[in-house]
Amino acid sequence: MSDQPHQGPVNPLPPVIVALFFLIFGIEITFFLGEKGIVGGPAAVGWRLAALEEYGFSPKIFWWMIENGVYPPEHLKRFLSYAFVHANFTHTLFVGVFLLALGKMVGEAFGAVATLFIFVLSAICGAVVYGLVVGGETWLVGGYPAVYGLIGAFTYILWLRLGQMGEAQVRAFSLIGFLLGIQLIFGLLFGGPPDWVGDIGGFATGFLVSFIVSPGGWSKILDKLRQR
């Protein structure tokens, strides 16, 4: 007999991940129903395109703001809003899978606030890196840079555990290496925009910020600074 309460076969997802998932898929379902003519009437067919133009991240607008020193709110919102609008259902589906899988592990290890912070900051930094490196007319849309930030946080967790076990910490980067390799192959075979630049920016942000937002992370950094 055990005094512990009964636990289900599947551990519940962190609420912040559930909220992000339903927000992303709620938007996608709205576009889908509009394209099928189920809601919104004839005008609903263009909802997705209108949303991509209104909320997508444009490198051209990014550089216009830098060159003119003007940062209107309707364009600043694009640094985050692009992560919630996707090109099609398949795009949304893959982002959702990554969000649930990596968000669960990172959320359980770091907590809700830190996980949300990583998601948001990775989206923003991924857009900045994309704008600086790619430029041009190709827009950035979809949540890959944000979920790659969660991959970065998960990589940090693996990196830390491998170090504690005395094993090669470089193995922690196997997942990101595999994913970027797949993207490179698909890009060479089928072409497409260089979204992977934003993904790398998101991953690097998630990995590096984990040193601070992980449990006890900031205290460890302060201790090392004091020792120096």
RODO-2510 file (C-alpha; in nm, 4 decimals, decimal comma):
residues 228
     n   res          X          Y          Z
     1     m     0,0000     0,0000     0,0000
     2     s     0,1189     0,3494    -0,0784
     3     d     0,0229     0,6702     0,0967
     4     q     0,0938     0,8716    -0,2181
     5     p    -0,2099     0,9881    -0,4166
     6     h    -0,2923     0,8061    -0,7348
     7     q    -0,1113     0,9371    -1,0418
     8     g    -0,2396     0,9005    -1,3937
     9     p    -0,0422     0,7188    -1,6640
    10     v     0,0347     1,0532    -1,8373
    11     n     0,1806     1,3494    -1,6514
    12     p    -0,0151     1,6699    -1,7154
    13     l     0,1351     1,9366    -1,9377
    14     p     0,2436     2,2660    -1,7819
    15     p    -0,0514     2,5111    -1,8066
    16     v     0,1590     2,7728    -1,9865
    17     i     0,2364     2,5244    -2,2641
    18     v    -0,1294     2,4258    -2,2918
    19     a    -0,2248     2,7939    -2,3186
    20     l     0,0325     2,8602    -2,5927
    21     f    -0,0769     2,5489    -2,7810
    22     f    -0,4443     2,6427    -2,7770
    23     l    -0,3652     3,0003    -2,8771
    24     i    -0,1617     2,8876    -3,1784
    25     f    -0,4109     2,6233    -3,2863
    26     g    -0,7093     2,8451    -3,2129
    27     i    -0,5755     3,0918    -3,4679
    28     e    -0,5014     2,8135    -3,7166
    29     i    -0,8486     2,6585    -3,6805
    30     t    -1,0036     2,9994    -3,7404
    31     f    -0,8081     3,0332    -4,0653
    32     f    -0,9001     2,6778    -4,1663
    33     l    -1,2710     2,7278    -4,1070
    34     g    -1,2578     3,0574    -4,2926
    35     e    -1,0842     2,9012    -4,5929
    36     k    -1,3508     2,6290    -4,6031
    37     g    -1,6276     2,8885    -4,5959
    38     i    -1,7672     2,7584    -4,2668
    39     v    -1,7281     3,0907    -4,0854
    40     g    -1,6811     3,4520    -4,1876
    41     g    -1,8364     3,4425    -4,5315
    42     p    -1,6438     3,5034    -4,8566
    43     a    -1,4042     3,7511    -4,6941
    44     a    -1,2764     3,4821    -4,4570
    45     v    -1,0808     3,3173    -4,7401
    46     g    -0,8269     3,5969    -4,7123
    47     w    -0,7948     3,5955    -4,3329
    48     r    -0,4647     3,4064    -4,3312
    49     l    -0,3002     3,6308    -4,5890
    50     a    -0,4238     3,9426    -4,4102
    51     a    -0,2902     3,8116    -4,0768
    52     l     0,0486     3,7259    -4,2266
    53     e     0,0777     4,0789    -4,3657
    54     e    -0,0391     4,2366    -4,0393
    55     y     0,1533     4,0236    -3,7899
    56     g     0,4411     3,8642    -3,9854
    57     f     0,7993     3,9814    -3,9380
    58     s     0,9372     4,1808    -4,2306
    59     p     1,3147     4,2390    -4,2570
    60     k     1,2390     4,5359    -4,4813
    61     i     1,0299     4,7006    -4,2089
    62     f     1,2946     4,6029    -3,9538
    63     w     1,5672     4,7887    -4,1425
    64     w     1,3336     5,0826    -4,2127
    65     m     1,2870     5,1263    -3,8376
    66     i     1,6627     5,1105    -3,7731
    67     e     1,7526     5,3520    -4,0537
    68     n     1,4889     5,6073    -3,9526
    69     g     1,5088     5,5618    -3,5772
    70     v     1,1324     5,5191    -3,5632
    71     y     0,9734     5,2238    -3,3824
    72     p     0,5924     5,2378    -3,4089
    73     p     0,4005     4,9864    -3,1939
    74     e     0,2236     4,8393    -3,4966
    75     h     0,5608     4,7196    -3,6234
    76     l     0,7262     4,6392    -3,2904
    77     k     0,4534     4,3832    -3,2246
    78     r     0,5782     4,1866    -3,5249
    79     f     0,8866     4,0719    -3,3299
    80     l     0,6555     3,8403    -3,1335
    81     s     0,3244     3,8203    -3,3189
    82     y     0,4810     3,6433    -3,6189
    83     a     0,5271     3,3338    -3,4009
    84     f     0,1503     3,2825    -3,3769
    85     v     0,0577     3,2945    -3,7469
    86     h     0,1610     3,0145    -3,9820
    87     a     0,1717     2,9542    -4,3536
    88     n    -0,0531     2,6452    -4,3451
    89     f    -0,1886     2,3704    -4,1209
    90     t     0,1180     2,1467    -4,1596
    91     h     0,3419     2,4328    -4,0508
    92     t     0,1260     2,4803    -3,7418
    93     l     0,1148     2,1065    -3,6684
    94     f     0,4926     2,0650    -3,6518
    95     v     0,5287     2,3730    -3,4327
    96     g     0,2592     2,2332    -3,2037
    97     v     0,4349     1,8965    -3,1743
    98     f     0,7636     2,0604    -3,0783
    99     l     0,5859     2,2913    -2,8357
   100     l     0,4148     2,0066    -2,6495
   101     a     0,7168     1,7757    -2,6426
   102     l     0,9876     2,0264    -2,5489
   103     g     0,7572     2,2544    -2,3504
   104     k     0,6630     1,9718    -2,1175
   105     m     1,0229     1,8865    -2,0320
   106     v     1,1409     2,2463    -2,0023
   107     g     0,8311     2,3534    -1,8100
   108     e     0,8729     2,0763    -1,5551
   109     a     1,2424     2,1592    -1,5083
   110     f     1,2298     2,5402    -1,5142
   111     g     0,8763     2,6352    -1,4148
   112     a     0,6026     2,8267    -1,5974
   113     v     0,7441     3,1800    -1,5821
   114     a     1,0921     3,0844    -1,7037
   115     t     0,9481     2,8671    -1,9821
   116     l     0,7246     3,1474    -2,1081
   117     f     1,0163     3,3906    -2,0863
   118     i     1,2332     3,1589    -2,2987
   119     f     0,9557     3,1176    -2,5562
   120     v     0,8955     3,4923    -2,5895
   121     l     1,2592     3,6011    -2,5836
   122     s     1,3598     3,3308    -2,8335
   123     a     1,0889     3,4489    -3,0733
   124     i     1,2082     3,8093    -3,0447
   125     c     1,5785     3,7305    -3,0768
   126     g     1,5134     3,4869    -3,3620
   127     a     1,3407     3,7664    -3,5528
   128     v     1,6264     4,0084    -3,4827
   129     v     1,8874     3,7599    -3,6045
   130     y     1,6776     3,6856    -3,9128
   131     g     1,6398     4,0540    -3,9905
   132     l     2,0100     4,1256    -3,9454
   133     v     2,1400     3,8260    -4,1402
   134     v     1,8795     3,7601    -4,4102
   135     g     1,7220     4,0990    -4,4794
   136     g     1,5500     4,1349    -4,8138
   137     e     1,1839     4,0801    -4,8900
   138     t     1,1322     3,7317    -4,7417
   139     w     0,9066     3,7460    -4,4361
   140     l     0,9430     3,5321    -4,1258
   141     v     0,6282     3,3647    -3,9929
   142     g     0,5543     3,0764    -3,7586
   143     g     0,6661     2,9595    -3,4171
   144     y     0,9834     2,7705    -3,5058
   145     p     1,2287     3,0263    -3,3591
   146     a     1,0286     3,0243    -3,0339
   147     v     1,0134     2,6450    -3,0038
   148     y     1,3778     2,6203    -3,1056
   149     g     1,4365     2,8324    -2,7964
   150     l     1,2747     2,5521    -2,5980
   151     i     1,5063     2,3085    -2,7770
   152     g     1,7928     2,5290    -2,6608
   153     a     1,6661     2,5092    -2,3018
   154     f     1,6284     2,1319    -2,3294
   155     t     1,9823     2,1120    -2,4676
   156     y     2,1017     2,3049    -2,1628
   157     i     1,9321     2,0488    -1,9369
   158     l     2,1042     1,7622    -2,1196
   159     w     2,4349     1,9509    -2,1229
   160     l     2,4153     1,9991    -1,7466
   161     r     2,3245     1,6367    -1,6751
   162     l     2,5988     1,4990    -1,9001
   163     g     2,8483     1,7198    -1,7207
   164     q     2,7301     1,5920    -1,3835
   165     m     2,7757     1,2346    -1,5040
   166     g     3,1216     1,3096    -1,6390
   167     e     3,0239     1,2349    -1,9979
   168     a     3,0924     1,4305    -2,3164
   169     q     2,8646     1,7341    -2,3012
   170     v     2,8850     1,7870    -2,6757
   171     r     2,6331     1,5017    -2,7072
   172     a     2,3680     1,7413    -2,5798
   173     f     2,3791     1,9182    -2,9169
   174     s     2,2868     1,6060    -3,1143
   175     l     1,9198     1,7049    -3,1432
   176     i     1,9816     2,0541    -3,2798
   177     g     2,2453     1,9159    -3,5164
   178     f     2,0010     1,6580    -3,6493
   179     l     1,7182     1,9115    -3,6950
   180     l     1,9357     2,1677    -3,8710
   181     g     2,0766     1,8923    -4,0914
   182     i     1,7255     1,7919    -4,1967
   183     q     1,6392     2,1559    -4,2704
   184     l     1,9534     2,1954    -4,4799
   185     i     1,8756     1,8847    -4,6840
   186     f     1,5162     1,9931    -4,7474
   187     g     1,6366     2,3410    -4,8375
   188     l     1,8848     2,2056    -5,0909
   189     l     1,6309     1,9656    -5,2419
   190     f     1,3167     2,1773    -5,2453
   191     g     1,4351     2,5341    -5,1905
   192     g     1,2456     2,7714    -4,9653
   193     p     1,3163     3,0722    -4,7450
   194     p     1,6157     3,0706    -4,5065
   195     d     1,3989     3,0393    -4,1942
   196     w     1,6713     2,8317    -4,0310
   197     v     1,8609     3,1536    -3,9570
   198     g     1,5827     3,2608    -3,7208
   199     d     1,5709     2,9089    -3,5772
   200     i     1,9410     2,9240    -3,4880
   201     g     1,8842     3,2624    -3,3246
   202     g     1,6002     3,1178    -3,1202
   203     f     1,8009     2,8113    -3,0208
   204     a     2,1036     3,0148    -2,9118
   205     t     1,8789     3,2451    -2,7090
   206     g     1,7070     2,9546    -2,5334
   207     f     2,0344     2,7839    -2,4514
   208     l     2,2149     3,0935    -2,3229
   209     v     1,9267     3,2383    -2,1216
   210     s     1,8875     2,9009    -1,9490
   211     f     2,2058     2,9729    -1,7574
   212     i     2,0145     3,2558    -1,5874
   213     v     1,6521     3,1411    -1,5635
   214     s     1,7128     2,7776    -1,4684
   215     p     1,6570     2,6989    -1,0988
   216     g     1,9524     2,8460    -0,9108
   217     g     2,1112     2,9611    -1,2358
   218     w     2,1483     3,3275    -1,1455
   219     s     2,2866     3,2399    -0,8022
   220     k     2,5505     3,0169    -0,9613
   221     i     2,6570     3,2983    -1,1934
   222     l     2,6867     3,5421    -0,9012
   223     d     2,8898     3,2892    -0,7030
   224     k     3,1348     3,2460    -0,9911
   225     l     3,1665     3,6226    -1,0324
   226     r     3,2389     3,6623    -0,6604
   227     q     3,5036     3,3896    -0,6774
   228     r     3,6805     3,5800    -0,9531
***
